[in-house]
Amino acid sequence: MENRALILFAHGARAESWKAPFERLRDMTQRRMPEVKVTLAYLELMEPRLQPQVTALVATGATDITVVPVFLGQGAHVLRDLPLMVDELRLIHPSVTITVSGAVGEDPDVLKAMTDYCVKAARP
Amino acid sequence: MENRALILFAHGARAESWKAPFERLRDMTQRRMPEVKVTLAYLELMEPRLQPQVTALVATGATDITVVPVFLGQGAHVLRDLPLMVDELRLIHPSVTITVSGAVGEDPDVLKAMTDYCVKAARP
């Protein structure tokens, strides 16, 4: 039986406060899908990084891992760094299916919600 | 009469593709509020930066400017750098009202849309 896991992949920052919205996003997503293990991983400055997180999930039996870039735009991190990291992970874990989704900020419904927020911000 | 403007303030990146979702967000927001001038500004790596953008808006008559940090989290850029930049802008333009909203990623509706996206990504 496939054992699915989700990794919300974020940039990371020096300020601990950076984590809060990603942790909320993880918790909200986990509540909606108790059958899928939902975790976080960071590109830099924060732990855990992507590779140890994948290794940890595989060690607990994950066979199907989806990586969601929680980025607003498709910058070099999403377009260049992440595919290289995932290629390497596929070599390390050949029996695991690793899928990468589009960046969260590219989703039309997320863009719609951000637009609503900007409109509200301009009309206090 | 007050003359309102909105600045969507994003991080910036080396890859030109980084701009696309912010430009879409600007265009979508502008369509919803034709009476408010909606613009972009970047913290680093991309133009225009915040200070020249504010100067340009003031030069065209803006008297009430709202800055929306289009960031997912409250990292050092939003918590430390942006308030310092805005304090300086208020000194330069004492007759202009400059307001800073919370980061887009902290909005409950944006978080909800991001959660929906993550759930969809895990269930292809």
gemmi code that builds the backbone of each chain (N, CA, C; Angstrom):
import gemmi

chains = {
    "A": [
        ("MET", (0.853, -1.206, 0.000), (0.000, 0.000, 0.000), (0.885, 1.251, 0.000)),
        ("GLU", (0.514, 2.219, -0.805), (1.318, 3.447, -0.812), (1.130, 4.219, 0.494)),
        ("ASN", (2.196, 4.848, 0.859), (2.231, 5.588, 2.116), (2.628, 7.026, 1.750)),
        ("ARG", (1.648, 7.914, 1.770), (1.873, 9.256, 1.221), (2.343, 10.262, 2.258)),
        ("ALA", (3.169, 11.165, 1.805), (3.636, 12.262, 2.662), (3.718, 13.540, 1.828)),
        ("LEU", (3.600, 14.650, 2.517), (3.641, 15.959, 1.872), (4.716, 16.782, 2.572)),
        ("ILE", (5.553, 17.429, 1.771), (6.549, 18.339, 2.352), (6.260, 19.746, 1.857)),
        ("LEU", (5.961, 20.643, 2.773), (5.802, 22.056, 2.425), (7.198, 22.666, 2.481)),
        ("PHE", (7.687, 23.076, 1.321), (9.077, 23.504, 1.179), (9.131, 25.026, 1.124)),
        ("ALA", (9.728, 25.624, 2.151), (9.757, 27.090, 2.253), (11.196, 27.587, 2.259)),
        ("HIS", (11.357, 28.889, 2.145), (12.703, 29.441, 2.023), (13.514, 29.359, 3.309)),
        ("GLY", (12.906, 29.779, 4.410), (13.672, 29.905, 5.655), (14.196, 31.317, 5.816)),
        ("ALA", (14.438, 31.734, 7.059), (14.924, 33.092, 7.346), (15.599, 33.067, 8.707)),
        ("ARG", (16.283, 34.160, 9.039), (16.951, 34.197, 10.341), (15.937, 34.343, 11.483)),
        ("ALA", (14.898, 35.146, 11.253), (13.919, 35.402, 12.320), (13.046, 34.174, 12.554)),
        ("GLU", (12.993, 33.723, 13.796), (12.152, 32.570, 14.145), (10.688, 32.808, 13.758)),
        ("SER", (10.272, 34.081, 13.812), (8.881, 34.424, 13.500), (8.502, 34.052, 12.070)),
        ("TRP", (9.507, 33.872, 11.208), (9.269, 33.480, 9.823), (8.509, 32.161, 9.735)),
        ("LYS", (8.750, 31.293, 10.698), (8.174, 29.944, 10.655), (6.666, 29.918, 10.857)),
        ("ALA", (6.153, 30.889, 11.605), (4.773, 30.798, 12.100), (3.741, 30.494, 11.004)),
        ("PRO", (3.715, 31.258, 9.900), (2.667, 30.966, 8.917), (2.839, 29.600, 8.253)),
        ("PHE", (4.076, 29.130, 8.137), (4.304, 27.812, 7.521), (3.849, 26.709, 8.467)),
        ("GLU", (4.085, 26.916, 9.752), (3.620, 25.928, 10.733), (2.099, 25.903, 10.782)),
        ("ARG", (1.498, 27.078, 10.672), (0.026, 27.109, 10.613), (-0.463, 26.383, 9.369)),
        ("LEU", (0.187, 26.655, 8.242), (-0.205, 26.014, 6.981), (-0.071, 24.492, 7.099)),
        ("ARG", (1.020, 24.046, 7.695), (1.209, 22.601, 7.896), (0.089, 22.029, 8.766)),
        ("ASP", (-0.215, 22.702, 9.869), (-1.229, 22.183, 10.793), (-2.611, 22.161, 10.141)),
        ("MET", (-2.929, 23.230, 9.398), (-4.238, 23.301, 8.725), (-4.346, 22.203, 7.661)),
        ("THR", (-3.249, 21.988, 6.927), (-3.255, 20.953, 5.882), (-3.345, 19.565, 6.520)),
        ("GLN", (-2.604, 19.364, 7.589), (-2.621, 18.062, 8.275), (-4.021, 17.717, 8.785)),
        ("ARG", (-4.716, 18.720, 9.317), (-6.071, 18.464, 9.828), (-7.011, 18.031, 8.711)),
        ("ARG", (-6.768, 18.533, 7.504), (-7.637, 18.185, 6.372), (-7.318, 16.802, 5.811)),
        ("MET", (-6.095, 16.294, 6.099), (-5.666, 15.006, 5.531), (-4.956, 14.174, 6.582)),
        ("PRO", (-5.688, 13.661, 7.565), (-5.001, 12.900, 8.628), (-4.257, 11.675, 8.095)),
        ("GLU", (-4.636, 11.219, 6.896), (-4.015, 9.995, 6.349), (-2.673, 10.268, 5.665)),
        ("VAL", (-2.345, 11.528, 5.433), (-1.071, 11.891, 4.790), (-0.199, 12.609, 5.819)),
        ("LYS", (1.034, 12.186, 5.949), (1.942, 12.867, 6.885), (2.368, 14.203, 6.264)),
        ("VAL", (2.076, 15.309, 6.929), (2.397, 16.643, 6.398), (3.547, 17.241, 7.210)),
        ("THR", (4.600, 17.630, 6.519), (5.808, 18.134, 7.193), (6.311, 19.415, 6.515)),
        ("LEU", (7.276, 20.042, 7.158), (7.926, 21.230, 6.599), (9.385, 20.916, 6.277)),
        ("ALA", (9.938, 21.619, 5.308), (11.388, 21.609, 5.099), (11.772, 22.986, 4.566)),
        ("TYR", (13.004, 23.396, 4.867), (13.463, 24.732, 4.475), (14.661, 24.649, 3.539)),
        ("LEU", (14.743, 25.608, 2.649), (15.868, 25.680, 1.715), (17.152, 26.083, 2.431)),
        ("GLU", (17.053, 27.077, 3.305), (18.249, 27.556, 4.001), (17.876, 28.258, 5.294)),
        ("LEU", (18.863, 28.422, 6.159), (18.763, 29.182, 7.411), (17.922, 28.514, 8.502)),
        ("MET", (17.085, 27.542, 8.141), (16.256, 26.864, 9.141), (16.289, 25.360, 8.934)),
        ("GLU", (15.992, 24.644, 9.997), (15.919, 23.184, 9.954), (14.453, 22.753, 10.070)),
        ("PRO", (14.115, 21.566, 9.554), (14.953, 20.646, 8.801), (15.093, 21.064, 7.338)),
        ("ARG", (16.213, 20.652, 6.722), (16.389, 20.849, 5.285), (15.653, 19.735, 4.542)),
        ("LEU", (15.577, 19.881, 3.233), (14.776, 18.947, 2.433), (15.300, 17.508, 2.497)),
        ("GLN", (16.608, 17.338, 2.316), (17.126, 15.967, 2.220), (16.927, 15.160, 3.513)),
        ("PRO", (17.287, 15.708, 4.682), (17.014, 14.955, 5.913), (15.521, 14.701, 6.138)),
        ("GLN", (14.700, 15.629, 5.707), (13.252, 15.433, 5.901), (12.766, 14.268, 5.045)),
        ("VAL", (13.239, 14.208, 3.782), (12.851, 13.074, 2.923), (13.359, 11.768, 3.527)),
        ("THR", (14.603, 11.759, 3.967), (15.179, 10.552, 4.576), (14.349, 10.109, 5.783)),
        ("ALA", (13.943, 11.060, 6.602), (13.148, 10.728, 7.792), (11.795, 10.141, 7.392)),
        ("LEU", (11.176, 10.717, 6.353), (9.867, 10.212, 5.922), (9.995, 8.804, 5.333)),
        ("VAL", (11.049, 8.587, 4.543), (11.264, 7.259, 3.949), (11.512, 6.232, 5.068)),
        ("ALA", (12.243, 6.652, 6.094), (12.535, 5.749, 7.220), (11.269, 5.318, 7.948)),
        ("THR", (10.237, 6.163, 7.894), (8.976, 5.802, 8.552), (8.001, 5.185, 7.557)),
        ("GLY", (8.477, 4.857, 6.349), (7.651, 4.085, 5.419), (7.025, 4.845, 4.264)),
        ("ALA", (7.312, 6.144, 4.123), (6.720, 6.906, 3.017), (7.225, 6.368, 1.674)),
        ("THR", (6.289, 6.190, 0.731), (6.668, 5.692, -0.600), (6.266, 6.679, -1.694)),
        ("ASP", (5.515, 7.690, -1.323), (4.986, 8.651, -2.295), (5.018, 10.026, -1.634)),
        ("ILE", (5.966, 10.857, -2.043), (6.190, 12.151, -1.378), (5.939, 13.280, -2.372)),
        ("THR", (5.089, 14.217, -1.993), (4.853, 15.405, -2.822), (5.501, 16.610, -2.143)),
        ("VAL", (6.281, 17.346, -2.913), (6.923, 18.565, -2.400), (6.157, 19.761, -2.953)),
        ("VAL", (5.646, 20.601, -2.060), (4.924, 21.811, -2.471), (5.795, 23.021, -2.164)),
        ("PRO", (6.292, 23.723, -3.184), (7.074, 24.936, -2.916), (6.159, 26.046, -2.378)),
        ("VAL", (6.350, 26.385, -1.117), (5.545, 27.459, -0.525), (6.301, 28.763, -0.771)),
        ("PHE", (6.307, 29.124, -2.041), (6.964, 30.337, -2.515), (5.923, 31.142, -3.279)),
        ("LEU", (6.090, 32.459, -3.276), (5.145, 33.301, -4.003), (5.455, 33.306, -5.489)),
        ("GLY", (6.727, 33.248, -5.830), (7.110, 33.317, -7.231), (8.023, 32.176, -7.616)),
        ("GLN", (8.178, 31.983, -8.915), (9.088, 30.963, -9.430), (10.458, 31.596, -9.614)),
        ("GLY", (11.168, 31.816, -8.541), (12.526, 32.341, -8.641), (13.509, 31.214, -8.875)),
        ("ALA", (14.788, 31.552, -8.758), (15.836, 30.553, -9.008), (15.741, 29.380, -8.041)),
        ("HIS", (15.274, 29.640, -6.818), (15.187, 28.542, -5.854), (14.220, 27.463, -6.336)),
        ("VAL", (13.105, 27.898, -6.883), (12.087, 26.940, -7.322), (12.451, 26.362, -8.689)),
        ("LEU", (12.980, 27.201, -9.575), (13.231, 26.763, -10.954), (14.531, 25.982, -11.100)),
        ("ARG", (15.531, 26.294, -10.295), (16.859, 25.708, -10.500), (17.282, 24.832, -9.317)),
        ("ASP", (17.263, 25.405, -8.091), (17.774, 24.664, -6.935), (16.910, 23.451, -6.605)),
        ("LEU", (15.601, 23.648, -6.550), (14.724, 22.553, -6.122), (14.768, 21.356, -7.081)),
        ("PRO", (14.683, 21.555, -8.404), (14.775, 20.389, -9.295), (16.081, 19.611, -9.122)),
        ("LEU", (17.194, 20.305, -8.899), (18.474, 19.617, -8.677), (18.426, 18.791, -7.398)),
        ("MET", (17.840, 19.379, -6.341), (17.741, 18.667, -5.069), (16.858, 17.428, -5.216)),
        ("VAL", (15.788, 17.574, -5.978), (14.858, 16.452, -6.133), (15.471, 15.359, -7.011)),
        ("ASP", (16.221, 15.750, -8.045), (16.924, 14.750, -8.862), (17.842, 13.902, -7.982)),
        ("GLU", (18.556, 14.565, -7.099), (19.480, 13.856, -6.209), (18.704, 12.928, -5.266)),
        ("LEU", (17.588, 13.421, -4.746), (16.778, 12.605, -3.833), (16.229, 11.361, -4.536)),
        ("ARG", (15.897, 11.497, -5.811), (15.383, 10.341, -6.564), (16.470, 9.296, -6.757)),
        ("LEU", (17.721, 9.745, -6.897), (18.843, 8.800, -7.005), (19.073, 8.082, -5.668)),
        ("ILE", (18.934, 8.844, -4.572), (19.163, 8.271, -3.242), (18.043, 7.290, -2.867)),
        ("HIS", (16.817, 7.625, -3.287), (15.644, 6.813, -2.905), (14.902, 6.367, -4.162)),
        ("PRO", (15.487, 5.443, -4.942), (14.899, 5.097, -6.241), (13.517, 4.450, -6.146)),
        ("SER", (13.168, 3.879, -5.007), (11.874, 3.200, -4.908), (10.755, 4.141, -4.448)),
        ("VAL", (11.114, 5.393, -4.170), (10.127, 6.361, -3.676), (9.701, 7.285, -4.822)),
        ("THR", (8.413, 7.521, -4.951), (7.904, 8.464, -5.948), (7.951, 9.871, -5.345)),
        ("ILE", (8.699, 10.760, -5.986), (8.792, 12.143, -5.485), (8.236, 13.081, -6.556)),
        ("THR", (7.216, 13.817, -6.202), (6.541, 14.724, -7.127), (6.711, 16.147, -6.622)),
        ("VAL", (6.879, 17.086, -7.543), (6.973, 18.501, -7.147), (5.797, 19.243, -7.767)),
        ("SER", (5.046, 19.962, -6.957), (3.922, 20.752, -7.482), (4.405, 22.139, -7.889)),
        ("GLY", (3.537, 22.925, -8.489), (3.854, 24.322, -8.772), (3.929, 25.127, -7.477)),
        ("ALA", (4.513, 26.299, -7.560), (4.603, 27.165, -6.380), (3.199, 27.606, -5.938)),
        ("VAL", (3.020, 27.658, -4.636), (1.725, 28.034, -4.055), (1.222, 29.370, -4.613)),
        ("GLY", (2.138, 30.324, -4.770), (1.750, 31.659, -5.218), (1.271, 31.724, -6.658)),
        ("GLU", (1.470, 30.648, -7.408), (1.018, 30.610, -8.804), (-0.409, 30.088, -8.925)),
        ("ASP", (-0.948, 29.552, -7.845), (-2.297, 28.989, -7.893), (-3.348, 30.095, -8.042)),
        ("PRO", (-4.288, 29.966, -8.986), (-5.280, 31.029, -9.211), (-6.113, 31.363, -7.970)),
        ("ASP", (-6.458, 30.350, -7.170), (-7.270, 30.639, -5.978), (-6.462, 31.363, -4.910)),
        ("VAL", (-5.174, 31.034, -4.809), (-4.304, 31.753, -3.864), (-4.135, 33.197, -4.331)),
        ("LEU", (-3.925, 33.374, -5.630), (-3.811, 34.734, -6.182), (-5.085, 35.534, -5.934)),
        ("LYS", (-6.236, 34.884, -6.081), (-7.525, 35.553, -5.821), (-7.611, 36.002, -4.355)),
        ("ALA", (-7.222, 35.133, -3.433), (-7.277, 35.488, -2.007), (-6.294, 36.619, -1.699)),
        ("MET", (-5.122, 36.597, -2.337), (-4.146, 37.669, -2.120), (-4.687, 38.994, -2.674)),
        ("THR", (-5.360, 38.916, -3.818), (-5.958, 40.125, -4.395), (-6.995, 40.712, -3.437)),
        ("ASP", (-7.866, 39.836, -2.916), (-8.876, 40.304, -1.951), (-8.201, 41.016, -0.778)),
        ("TYR", (-7.092, 40.443, -0.309), (-6.391, 41.036, 0.831), (-5.832, 42.422, 0.476)),
        ("CYS", (-5.255, 42.531, -0.713), (-4.683, 43.827, -1.130), (-5.774, 44.888, -1.261)),
        ("VAL", (-6.918, 44.487, -1.807), (-8.040, 45.432, -1.952), (-8.511, 45.895, -0.574)),
        ("LYS", (-8.625, 44.937, 0.362), (-9.027, 45.291, 1.730), (-8.008, 46.236, 2.369)),
        ("ALA", (-6.723, 45.970, 2.141), (-5.657, 46.778, 2.758), (-5.729, 48.231, 2.295)),
        ("ALA", (-6.153, 48.434, 1.048), (-6.207, 49.794, 0.497), (-7.459, 50.546, 0.943)),
        ("ARG", (-8.410, 49.806, 1.538), (-9.669, 50.436, 1.980), (-9.897, 50.160, 3.441)),
        ("PRO", (-9.169, 50.829, 4.300), (-9.252, 50.520, 5.725), (-10.566, 51.014, 6.348)),
    ],
    "B": [
        ("MET", (-8.617, 66.739, -1.734), (-9.095, 65.352, -1.778), (-7.918, 64.404, -1.670)),
        ("GLU", (-8.097, 63.317, -0.910), (-6.991, 62.361, -0.800), (-6.818, 61.581, -2.098)),
        ("ASN", (-5.600, 61.270, -2.351), (-5.216, 60.581, -3.574), (-4.477, 59.315, -3.139)),
        ("ARG", (-5.173, 58.178, -3.253), (-4.645, 56.945, -2.668), (-3.819, 56.121, -3.643)),
        ("ALA", (-2.804, 55.477, -3.090), (-1.974, 54.566, -3.876), (-1.634, 53.345, -3.026)),
        ("LEU", (-1.371, 52.246, -3.708), (-1.036, 50.991, -3.041), (0.299, 50.514, -3.610)),
        ("ILE", (1.182, 50.107, -2.717), (2.450, 49.525, -3.168), (2.514, 48.080, -2.690)),
        ("LEU", (2.570, 47.144, -3.620), (2.778, 45.740, -3.267), (4.285, 45.544, -3.165)),
        ("PHE", (4.739, 45.266, -1.958), (6.167, 45.242, -1.660), (6.642, 43.793, -1.564)),
        ("ALA", (7.478, 43.384, -2.518), (7.925, 41.986, -2.595), (9.433, 41.907, -2.435)),
        ("HIS", (9.936, 40.709, -2.277), (11.360, 40.536, -1.994), (12.250, 40.856, -3.193)),
        ("GLY", (11.892, 40.309, -4.343), (12.785, 40.418, -5.505), (13.699, 39.204, -5.584)),
        ("ALA", (14.175, 38.896, -6.791), (15.048, 37.745, -6.999), (15.829, 37.976, -8.278)),
        ("ARG", (16.827, 37.108, -8.512), (17.613, 37.269, -9.739), (16.813, 36.867, -10.973)),
        ("ALA", (16.006, 35.814, -10.845), (15.264, 35.309, -12.010), (14.114, 36.256, -12.359)),
        ("GLU", (14.067, 36.679, -13.609), (12.986, 37.558, -14.063), (11.607, 36.921, -13.832)),
        ("SER", (11.562, 35.593, -13.918), (10.294, 34.870, -13.737), (9.682, 35.100, -12.354)),
        ("TRP", (10.499, 35.525, -11.401), (10.021, 35.826, -10.051), (8.919, 36.891, -10.075)),
        ("LYS", (9.019, 37.805, -11.034), (8.091, 38.942, -11.064), (6.659, 38.558, -11.441)),
        ("ALA", (6.519, 37.489, -12.224), (5.230, 37.212, -12.858), (4.046, 37.188, -11.887)),
        ("PRO", (4.112, 36.441, -10.780), (2.925, 36.415, -9.910), (2.642, 37.767, -9.254)),
        ("PHE", (3.687, 38.551, -9.021), (3.468, 39.872, -8.409), (2.829, 40.830, -9.410)),
        ("GLU", (3.258, 40.716, -10.665), (2.648, 41.555, -11.697), (1.187, 41.160, -11.921)),
        ("ARG", (0.921, 39.863, -11.867), (-0.487, 39.421, -11.965), (-1.293, 39.965, -10.788)),
        ("LEU", (-0.697, 39.872, -9.588), (-1.389, 40.357, -8.393), (-1.665, 41.860, -8.507)),
        ("ARG", (-0.680, 42.591, -8.979), (-0.874, 44.034, -9.187), (-2.011, 44.283, -10.182)),
        ("ASP", (-1.991, 43.582, -11.311), (-3.006, 43.813, -12.342), (-4.407, 43.444, -11.838)),
        ("MET", (-4.501, 42.316, -11.117), (-5.804, 41.889, -10.592), (-6.322, 42.886, -9.561)),
        ("THR", (-5.406, 43.390, -8.718), (-5.810, 44.358, -7.697), (-6.208, 45.676, -8.356)),
        ("GLN", (-5.435, 46.094, -9.354), (-5.728, 47.352, -10.051), (-7.115, 47.314, -10.709)),
        ("ARG", (-7.454, 46.170, -11.309), (-8.776, 46.050, -11.959), (-9.913, 46.197, -10.961)),
        ("ARG", (-9.671, 45.758, -9.728), (-10.715, 45.838, -8.705), (-10.846, 47.248, -8.127)),
        ("MET", (-9.792, 48.063, -8.282), (-9.795, 49.405, -7.678), (-9.233, 50.418, -8.651)),
        ("PRO", (-9.960, 50.730, -9.727), (-9.413, 51.668, -10.721), (-9.092, 53.039, -10.126)),
        ("GLU", (-9.714, 53.368, -8.995), (-9.513, 54.699, -8.402), (-8.231, 54.798, -7.566)),
        ("VAL", (-7.588, 53.670, -7.298), (-6.342, 53.668, -6.513), (-5.205, 53.223, -7.433)),
        ("LYS", (-4.123, 53.979, -7.429), (-2.970, 53.589, -8.252), (-2.260, 52.419, -7.573)),
        ("VAL", (-2.162, 51.274, -8.247), (-1.546, 50.073, -7.668), (-0.195, 49.820, -8.340)),
        ("THR", (0.845, 49.730, -7.530), (2.207, 49.593, -8.059), (2.966, 48.492, -7.322)),
        ("LEU", (4.121, 48.151, -7.835), (5.017, 47.186, -7.193), (6.285, 47.888, -6.733)),
        ("ALA", (6.912, 47.335, -5.683), (8.273, 47.747, -5.326), (8.964, 46.531, -4.732)),
        ("TYR", (10.287, 46.482, -4.900), (11.051, 45.325, -4.442), (12.073, 45.726, -3.386)),
        ("LEU", (12.311, 44.812, -2.465), (13.308, 45.030, -1.412), (14.717, 45.004, -1.979)),
        ("GLU", (14.990, 44.030, -2.847), (16.341, 43.912, -3.397), (16.315, 43.166, -4.720)),
        ("LEU", (17.392, 43.290, -5.455), (17.643, 42.556, -6.709), (16.781, 42.986, -7.891)),
        ("MET", (15.671, 43.668, -7.641), (14.810, 44.111, -8.736), (14.402, 45.564, -8.549)),
        ("GLU", (14.032, 46.193, -9.654), (13.552, 47.577, -9.633), (12.060, 47.585, -9.917)),
        ("PRO", (11.332, 48.627, -9.472), (11.800, 49.736, -8.633), (11.885, 49.329, -7.166)),
        ("ARG", (12.775, 50.031, -6.443), (12.844, 49.874, -4.990), (11.756, 50.735, -4.348)),
        ("LEU", (11.582, 50.548, -3.040), (10.473, 51.212, -2.352), (10.579, 52.740, -2.371)),
        ("GLN", (11.774, 53.269, -2.061), (11.883, 54.728, -1.925), (11.618, 55.464, -3.241)),
        ("PRO", (12.233, 55.053, -4.353), (11.894, 55.728, -5.623), (10.428, 55.561, -6.014)),
        ("GLN", (9.853, 54.429, -5.664), (8.444, 54.218, -6.013), (7.554, 55.195, -5.237)),
        ("VAL", (7.850, 55.370, -3.940), (7.076, 56.334, -3.141), (7.270, 57.744, -3.703)),
        ("THR", (8.503, 58.094, -4.001), (8.788, 59.425, -4.555), (8.005, 59.646, -5.852)),
        ("ALA", (7.970, 58.629, -6.700), (7.234, 58.747, -7.967), (5.737, 58.933, -7.719)),
        ("LEU", (5.189, 58.194, -6.762), (3.754, 58.307, -6.473), (3.427, 59.682, -5.893)),
        ("VAL", (4.287, 60.176, -5.000), (4.063, 61.501, -4.403), (4.132, 62.566, -5.499)),
        ("ALA", (5.066, 62.391, -6.439), (5.214, 63.356, -7.539), (3.959, 63.428, -8.406)),
        ("THR", (3.210, 62.331, -8.458), (1.975, 62.342, -9.254), (0.762, 62.666, -8.384)),
        ("GLY", (0.992, 63.087, -7.124), (-0.098, 63.586, -6.302), (-0.617, 62.666, -5.210)),
        ("ALA", (-0.005, 61.496, -5.019), (-0.482, 60.584, -3.971), (-0.288, 61.211, -2.590)),
        ("THR", (-1.320, 61.116, -1.753), (-1.240, 61.663, -0.399), (-1.462, 60.593, 0.653)),
        ("ASP", (-1.863, 59.409, 0.222), (-2.209, 58.329, 1.147), (-1.730, 57.022, 0.507)),
        ("ILE", (-0.639, 56.493, 1.039), (-0.004, 55.326, 0.424), (-0.035, 54.153, 1.402)),
        ("THR", (-0.548, 53.020, 0.938), (-0.536, 51.796, 1.750), (0.484, 50.829, 1.162)),
        ("VAL", (1.347, 50.320, 2.014), (2.347, 49.335, 1.599), (1.888, 47.957, 2.080)),
        ("VAL", (1.732, 47.027, 1.153), (1.335, 45.662, 1.499), (2.537, 44.739, 1.295)),
        ("PRO", (3.091, 44.183, 2.377), (4.205, 43.251, 2.211), (3.696, 41.932, 1.603)),
        ("VAL", (4.101, 41.677, 0.361), (3.692, 40.432, -0.289), (4.752, 39.385, 0.057)),
        ("PHE", (4.718, 39.018, 1.310), (5.637, 38.028, 1.881), (4.776, 36.951, 2.535)),
        ("LEU", (5.290, 35.736, 2.558), (4.543, 34.649, 3.205), (4.679, 34.712, 4.716)),
        ("GLY", (5.845, 35.119, 5.201), (6.078, 35.128, 6.640), (6.595, 36.472, 7.109)),
        ("GLN", (6.553, 36.680, 8.417), (7.086, 37.902, 9.014), (8.545, 37.666, 9.356)),
        ("GLY", (9.407, 37.676, 8.366), (10.840, 37.537, 8.626), (11.442, 38.886, 8.946)),
        ("ALA", (12.758, 38.924, 8.979), (13.458, 40.163, 9.331), (13.153, 41.281, 8.344)),
        ("HIS", (12.903, 40.939, 7.075), (12.623, 41.978, 6.093), (11.349, 42.737, 6.445)),
        ("VAL", (10.342, 42.002, 6.862), (9.060, 42.638, 7.172), (9.093, 43.270, 8.563)),
        ("LEU", (9.744, 42.602, 9.518), (9.705, 43.064, 10.908), (10.708, 44.176, 11.193)),
        ("ARG", (11.833, 44.148, 10.500), (12.918, 45.080, 10.843), (13.215, 46.054, 9.696)),
        ("ASP", (13.480, 45.524, 8.486), (13.896, 46.390, 7.385), (12.780, 47.328, 6.938)),
        ("LEU", (11.604, 46.781, 6.740), (10.504, 47.598, 6.205), (10.116, 48.748, 7.133)),
        ("PRO", (9.939, 48.515, 8.460), (9.607, 49.656, 9.336), (10.656, 50.764, 9.287)),
        ("LEU", (11.940, 50.399, 9.201), (12.991, 51.423, 9.114), (12.860, 52.222, 7.815)),
        ("MET", (12.579, 51.503, 6.713), (12.431, 52.180, 5.429), (11.234, 53.127, 5.455)),
        ("VAL", (10.160, 52.682, 6.099), (8.941, 53.505, 6.137), (9.136, 54.711, 7.049)),
        ("ASP", (9.841, 54.523, 8.171), (10.146, 55.670, 9.045), (10.890, 56.746, 8.254)),
        ("GLU", (11.843, 56.313, 7.453), (12.630, 57.264, 6.669), (11.745, 57.956, 5.623)),
        ("LEU", (10.864, 57.174, 5.005), (9.967, 57.752, 3.995), (9.030, 58.787, 4.611)),
        ("ARG", (8.613, 58.535, 5.858), (7.722, 59.498, 6.526), (8.449, 60.813, 6.821)),
        ("LEU", (9.755, 60.716, 7.107), (10.546, 61.932, 7.321), (10.710, 62.709, 6.011)),
        ("ILE", (10.908, 61.955, 4.918), (11.117, 62.599, 3.611), (9.820, 63.242, 3.102)),
        ("HIS", (8.690, 62.553, 3.378), (7.390, 63.010, 2.869), (6.422, 63.223, 4.036)),
        ("PRO", (6.649, 64.269, 4.846), (5.847, 64.426, 6.079), (4.355, 64.664, 5.824)),
        ("SER", (4.002, 65.126, 4.641), (2.581, 65.418, 4.403), (1.834, 64.209, 3.838)),
        ("VAL", (2.540, 63.117, 3.617), (1.918, 61.923, 3.037), (1.637, 60.907, 4.150)),
        ("THR", (0.457, 60.323, 4.142), (0.127, 59.262, 5.093), (0.623, 57.934, 4.516)),
        ("ILE", (1.516, 57.271, 5.244), (2.044, 55.979, 4.776), (1.655, 54.911, 5.798)),
        ("THR", (0.911, 53.923, 5.343), (0.413, 52.846, 6.204), (1.029, 51.535, 5.737)),
        ("VAL", (1.350, 50.653, 6.674), (1.869, 49.329, 6.315), (0.887, 48.281, 6.819)),
        ("SER", (0.463, 47.388, 5.952), (-0.458, 46.320, 6.364), (0.347, 45.115, 6.836)),
        ("GLY", (-0.343, 44.118, 7.342), (0.323, 42.856, 7.688), (0.755, 42.124, 6.422)),
        ("ALA", (1.628, 41.137, 6.580), (2.089, 40.357, 5.426), (0.924, 39.548, 4.846)),
        ("VAL", (0.901, 39.487, 3.527), (-0.179, 38.777, 2.821), (-0.349, 37.342, 3.337)),
        ("GLY", (0.783, 36.675, 3.602), (0.734, 35.271, 4.027), (0.136, 35.062, 5.403)),
        ("GLU", (-0.063, 36.138, 6.161), (-0.656, 36.019, 7.494), (-2.177, 36.133, 7.452)),
        ("ASP", (-2.723, 36.505, 6.309), (-4.172, 36.679, 6.213), (-4.876, 35.323, 6.262)),
        ("PRO", (-5.912, 35.183, 7.091), (-6.591, 33.887, 7.231), (-7.159, 33.348, 5.911)),
        ("ASP", (-7.674, 34.228, 5.060), (-8.247, 33.750, 3.795), (-7.159, 33.285, 2.823)),
        ("VAL", (-6.007, 33.979, 2.861), (-4.885, 33.538, 2.027), (-4.375, 32.181, 2.525)),
        ("LEU", (-4.267, 32.054, 3.848), (-3.838, 30.776, 4.430), (-4.804, 29.647, 4.052)),
        ("LYS", (-6.099, 29.977, 4.064), (-7.111, 28.979, 3.685), (-6.908, 28.536, 2.233)),
        ("ALA", (-6.686, 29.489, 1.332), (-6.487, 29.149, -0.086), (-5.198, 28.339, -0.270)),
        ("MET", (-4.156, 28.678, 0.498), (-2.904, 27.915, 0.400), (-3.108, 26.489, 0.920)),
        ("THR", (-3.897, 26.360, 1.986), (-4.200, 25.019, 2.510), (-4.932, 24.195, 1.464)),
        ("ASP", (-5.932, 24.793, 0.828), (-6.676, 24.087, -0.234), (-5.706, 23.601, -1.316)),
        ("TYR", (-4.767, 24.461, -1.674), (-3.814, 24.099, -2.716), (-2.940, 22.919, -2.281)),
        ("CYS", (-2.467, 22.954, -1.041), (-1.606, 21.862, -0.539), (-2.377, 20.548, -0.506)),
        ("VAL", (-3.635, 20.605, -0.099), (-4.468, 19.385, -0.057), (-4.645, 18.831, -1.470)),
        ("LYS", (-4.914, 19.730, -2.425), (-5.057, 19.292, -3.826), (-3.754, 18.671, -4.335)),
        ("ALA", (-2.618, 19.294, -3.968), (-1.314, 18.814, -4.456), (-1.029, 17.389, -3.978)),
        ("ALA", (-1.514, 17.065, -2.786), (-1.256, 15.733, -2.224), (-2.192, 14.678, -2.795)),
        ("ARG", (-3.228, 15.124, -3.507), (-4.219, 14.184, -4.056), (-4.344, 14.394, -5.549)),
        ("PRO", (-3.354, 13.981, -6.295), (-3.362, 14.280, -7.727), (-4.416, 13.447, -8.495)),
    ],
}
model = gemmi.Model(1)
for chain_id, residues in chains.items():
    chain = gemmi.Chain(chain_id)
    for i, (resn, *xyz) in enumerate(residues, 1):
        res = gemmi.Residue()
        res.name, res.seqid = resn, gemmi.SeqId(i, " ")
        for name, pos in zip(("N", "CA", "C"), xyz):
            atom = gemmi.Atom()
            atom.name, atom.element = name, gemmi.Element(name[0])
            atom.pos, atom.b_iso = gemmi.Position(*pos), 0.0
            res.add_atom(atom)
        chain.add_residue(res)
    model.add_chain(chain)
structure = gemmi.Structure()
structure.add_model(model)
structure.setup_entities()
